[in-house]
Amino acid sequence: MTPYPTTLLAISISLVGAVTAFGSTSVAADAPDPAKVSGPNACAECHKQEVESWKGSHHYKTFRDMPRNEEAKVIADRMGVRRIKVESLCLGCHFTVQAKDNRPEPIAGISCESCHSASQDWVKVHSGYSGKTAATESKAEEAARWKLAESKGMIRPASLYRLAKNCYSCHVVPNEDLVNTGGHKAGSPFELVSWSQGEVRHNTWNSKGKENVAASPARKRMLYLIGLGVELETALRAVGKATVRKPYAFLMAQRVDRARKQMAAAAKAAPDVPEIEKIVELAHSAGLKLNNNRSLTAAADGVQALLEKISTSYDGSTLTGLDALVPAAAAYKGTARAAAAVN
């Protein structure tokens, strides 16, 4: 194995994953609560076009493909997982899991609630038009409805920080043992614009299925900036929670190092956003070294607070300096379904 540079080292407390309602360990710290999952069929009642787009994605295909994947089988064997679709080490990130007879049962691949959160608490609120119709609900009632849905856990596309945080909870693997022992990758080469505008794009609701429109330039700037910030925050937390000088520690530290440099470039490109420069300063405030969890977590908490402020204080319209950094269409992960394919 190629040695990792000692300057990219970190680590303190083990993060083995989140404990689910069933008492098992899951990779995704923010995996939806199986007891509150409605399932993609419930979403398809109103979101037919969006679900059809989803069916053309790798998110959909993982339900069938992952248990047959030879690399996945090797990782599972190293981790002592006998059945990929049963043991929750894999379930949190790779499947949509619903509680049936008080047991977790995978019902789909990565689906609606994997991204927008388990829906049973908010599904009727978000689609209820405040007890009226789309034509008669007032703007104030609509705003109150969305606020209530979000308070019940819904992650809306407009909630950029929460949306990005949810993506990175799986795309940066929060499980040291899974990487060091299982040989699992430490995460995807994930970038929010290029992945959200590719095959997973399902922006068809407002056009009633006539168009699967790309994000506006302003939104792409925000997606890029918030996504990059969450990459940095998530990797800082991961570095602080690793425990040994093995691949996980070094790979996560490398993610921090790369994100630091990219955020510095963003600060230079958008000097009118002082929060970006503050993020850069925080990112360098804690050393990437062993037993430094407290400082790294404090830095990550500071980055989080600034990202939340940016997501609510800016709409991207003034951040034109970021355009040179935002990935172009050629870099998108897969191809979005055209309107004709969605109808």
N, C-alpha and C positions, 0 to 999 in steps of 0.2 A: 504494500500500500504506500502510495506517495505520502511523505510526511506533510503535515499541515504546519503553516507558520505559527510559531509560538506566540506571536503578537495577536493572533486571532483566537485567543483562548478565553474560556469563561466557565462559570458554573457553581451551583450551590445546593438547591433543593430539588428533589426529583418530582417531575410531573408525569404521573403515570396515566392521567386521563381523568375524565369526570366519572363520578359514580352515578349510575342511572337509577331510576326508580326501582329497578329490579335487583340492585345490589351488585352489578357487574361493572367492569371497567370499560370505558368507551374512549375512542381516540378523540372525538370532537367534544371539546369542553362545552360547546353551545348546541349540542344535538337536540332536536325537538323532543319534547316529552311524549313518549309513545301513547300515554293515556289521553293525550289531547290532540292526537293526529287524526284528521278527517280522511286523508287520502286524496290522491289526484282525481279520482272520479267525482268527488264532491266539488272540486274546483271546476271540472270540465262542464258542469251543468250550465255555468255562465261564461266560462272562459274557453270555449271550444277551440278558437283559433290559436290561443296561446298554448293549449295542450298539444295541438297538432304540431306546432313548432318544436315543442319539447320532445316529441316522439322521434324527431330526426337528429337528436343530439346524443353525445356520449353519456351525458347524465342519465338519459333514459336507458341506454343499452347496457349500462353497468349491471343492472339487475340480472341479466342473462349471461353477460360476458365474463364478469369478474370471477365467479366461482369456477369457471372453466380455464381461466388464465394460468398458465404454467408458473409464471413468476409469482403470482399471488399464492399459488399452492405451496411453493417453496417457502415463502415468508410465513405463511400460516403454520407450516410444519415446524419451522424454527421457533415460533411463538407458542407452540403447543395447542394451536387451534385446529380442531378436527373438522369442524363444519363451518365454512365461512359465513353462510347465511343464518347461522344459529348463534354463534358466540359473538358477544357484543364488542369485542376488540375492533372488529371490522364494520359493525353495523352503523355506528354514529356518523361516519363520513361517506360510506359507499351505498347506503340504502335508506329508504324511507321506512321507518319502523312504526307499527301500530300495536297497541296493547289488545290482545285477544285472549280471553280466559286468563287474564292476569299474567300473560307471558308476552314478551316482545316478538313480533312476527314481521319480517320484512315483506312489504307489499308492493314495493316499486324501487327503482333506482333512486338517484338524486332527483327529487321532484319539487313541486311547488313549495311545500312546507319546509323542505331543507333550506330554502332561501328566505322565505317569508315568515317562517316560524309556525309551530303547531297552531292550528286555526280554530279549534273548537270554542275558544273563549271570544274570538273576534269575528268569525266568519259571518254571522247574522248581522252584526253591527255594521260591518264594512259594506254590505250589500243591501242594507235596509232602507236607504234614502230617508232616514229619520221618520219612518212610518209613512212616507209619501211616495212620490214618483220622482224620476230624474228631472221631469219638467217642472214639478211644483216645489221641490225642496229648495229652500233659500240658500244663498251663499253662506250665511252664518250657520245654518243648520248643517250644511255640508262640512264646513270647517270643524264644527263640534263633533260630527260623526267620525271624521278621520282622527281627530284628537283622541276620542274614546277608543277607537280601534287600536291605535298605537299604544294607548295605556294598557290595553289588554294583551299586548305582545306582538301585534302585527308589525312586520318590517316592510315598510312601503318603499318603492323606488326612490321617493323623494328623500328618504332618510339615509343619506349617502354614507355617513359614518357607520351606522348600524349595519347597513347592507355590506359595506366593505369588510367590516369586522367579522361578519358571518362567513363571507367567502374565505377569508384568511384563516379562520378557525380550523379549516381542513387543508387548505392549500399550503399552509406552513404546518407541518406535522407536529402536534404538541405531545409527543411521546418518545422520550429518549430511548427506552428499551426497544421499541419497535424498529428504530433506525439502527442502533448499535448491535442488537442481537438478531433481529429479524431481517436486516438488510433492506428494509423499506427505504425509499427515497425520503430525504428530509423535507420534501415539499415539491410543489410544481414551480416551474419558472413563470409564476403567475404575475399578470399585470392586468389591472382592472379594465382598462379601455379595450385592449386587444382581445380579452376573453369575453367581456360582456357584449361586444358588438359583433361577435362571430356567430357560431352556430347556436348559441344559447339565446340570441336576441329574439324577443317575442313582444315587441312594442307595437301591438295591433289593436289594443282596446279602444283608444280614442278615435281611430279611423274605422271602427266596427269591422275590422278584419280586412279592409281594403288595402292597407299598406303595413309593412313591417319596417317602420321608419328607423333610421339610425339616430343616435343621439345628436343633439345640436352641437356646434363647436363649443359653446359655452359649457354645456354639460360634460363634454369630453374633457375639457380642462379640469373641471371639478372632479370627475372620475379619476383622472390621472393623479392629481395632487392628493386627494384623500386616500386613494389606493396606495400610493407610494408611502404616505404617512403611516397607514395601518401596517404595511409591510415592515416598516422600521419599528413600530411599536411592538408588533407581534414577535419579531425576531429578538428584540431586546429582552422581552419577557422570557422567551425560550432559552436564551443564553443564560439568564439569571437562574433558571431552574434546572439546568443540566447538572450532572454530578461528577462526571469522569472525563478524563482526557481521551476521548474517543470521537469517532466521526461526527456524532450529533452535535457536540460542543463546537467543533471547528466549522462545520457546515452552517450552523446557525450564526456564528460569529461572522462568517463570510457574508451572510445575508445582511447583517447589520452594516458591515463595512461598505457593501455595494449600495445599500439604501442611503447611507450617509452621503456618499458622493453624489448620488442622483438628487437628493434633497438639496444639497449645496448648489447644484446646477439650477434647480428650480428657484431657489432663493435669489440667485443672480438674474434669472430670467424674469422674475416677478418682484422687483424691489419694493413695490408699493404694498406688499402684503408682509408686514413686519413679523407676523406669526410664523412664517416659514423660516426666517433666520433664527428665531427663538427655538424652533424645533431642531435646527442644525446644532445650536449650542447645547441643547439638552442631550442630543444624541451623543455628543462628545464628552458629556459631564461624568459618565461612568465608564470605567475601564472594562474592556472585554477580557476578564480574567476570572480565575476560579474563586469561589466563595465571595462573590460580590453581588449577591442577589438583591440585597436591600437597595443599593445604589442604582442598579439596573432597573429594578421595579419602579423606583422613584422617577427615574428618567422616562420610563415608559408611561407612567401616570401623567407626567407633565406633557408628553407628546399627545396623549389622548385628549387632555383638556384643550389643548390648542387646536387639534383637529376638529373637535366638536364645535369650537368657536368659529373656525373657518367655514365649516359646513352650514352654519346658520347665518353667518355674516356676509358671505359672498355667494354670487350666483354664477360666477365664471365669465360674465360679460366683459369685465375689465382685465381679465388675465390673459390677454392676447400674447404676452411674452412667452407663455408656456407652449404655444402652438408648435414650435420647433421640437419640443420634447415629446409631445403627444404622439403615440404610434399611429401611422397611417393605415389605411384599409388593407394594404398588402400584408400587414403584420397580424391581422385578426386571426383568432383561433377558429378555423373552420369558416364555413359560409352560412350566413343567415338565410332562412327560407324566404323566398320571394312572396309577394302578396298572392299571386296566383296559386302558389303551393299551399298557402295558409287557408284560403277559402274552401 
